[in-house]
């Protein structure tokens, strides 16, 4: 079985470790845990992982967030991966920092990366792991908040949730989406 694990984010040092790049960080942590490494390839940084008889094509698009769909569509077609074996990891403003939410489908919720995927794939029905980043910002400052770095006091919880997200990816592949949803949905993550 083959899976496409996609982390959404923006390339470039100025975006590293920002809230909007948490998808990149989760996929990077998954690749690191399984002793993989990324190569620069078409439209993305790509790593191939083998684990428990499964193949994971891990992709961090190099197209910038609002063109992520181009990279995802290309890699799905190239690797012949079924849409139900696609898992997209994305930041979510609507979820508090202590939450993760995995769903088999659902709208883009105003997220430009997911909007791009919806346009490229012509559907919203593919699995998404939403990483809550909270919405603790003054009115009109959404962009600065999303593109901002984590606050010092948030970092330990973010690291814990990255680990839980990696486990969710493994559960998704090994036991299916329902087991993975049961592992993370409706949980309050705290230290």
Buried (B, 14 or more C-beta within 10 A) or exposed (E): EBBBBBBBBBBEEEBEBBBBBBBBBBBBBBBEBBEBEBEEBEBBBBBBBEBEEBBBBBBBBBBBBEBBBBBBBBBBEEBEBEEBBBBBBBBBBBBBBBBBBBBEEBEBBEBBBBBBBBEBBEEBEBBBBBBBBBBEBEEEEEEEBBBBEBEEEBEEBBBBBBEBBBBBBBBBBBEEBEEBBEBBBEEEBEE
